């Protein structure tokens, strides 16, 4: 069974940092491109970042470029999102998702940026 | 950036009836268009990709159509579990991958 489990969310002050993780199981992680997608409370879906299966391609939404860094460790079946210089508008549920037309999503981890 | 626009924002339909949801793109996305369903407190669920291909396990009452800039998701006979928010997503011209703002399908 395919599973994606996010962790690392929490309450952080503006300007702070967090590192999100997504543990993958039930499939060959190294064969799939991965994404982070977020959803602010009561709002729609916003794509955040993409990483190709072999790290050859990385892309970011303009809203996070220069502040967030996506990475993966195929040996550990894990996806990461390092989030720096956090702002109130980064408050959201963060989902990892497999592929671009994403068949599999994690349950999300909540990031709250507030003083 | 391709802007995706969904209409209506809210759609009220009775169980057993047909629901038609629309999604427009600011420029052609060919058939690189997906539809998702999201229920409260849950992650999105992929329904349709390639504009018209149902994802694994999705009931046949869900169908997608369209190409270029105009797309439709049709639910032929609404079941109680279908009342949710629906999003379209384009992945033709990216980054960025972009979503519509969503259509809330509610019980009439």
Interface residues (C-beta under 8 A of the other chain):
Chain A: X35 X44 X45 X46 X47 X50 X59 X60 X61 X62 X95 X100 X101 X102 X103 X105 X106 X107 X108
Chain B: X34 X36 X38 X43 X44 X45 X46 X49 X50 X55 X56 X87 X89 X91 X94 X95 X96 X97 X98 X99 X100 X101 X102
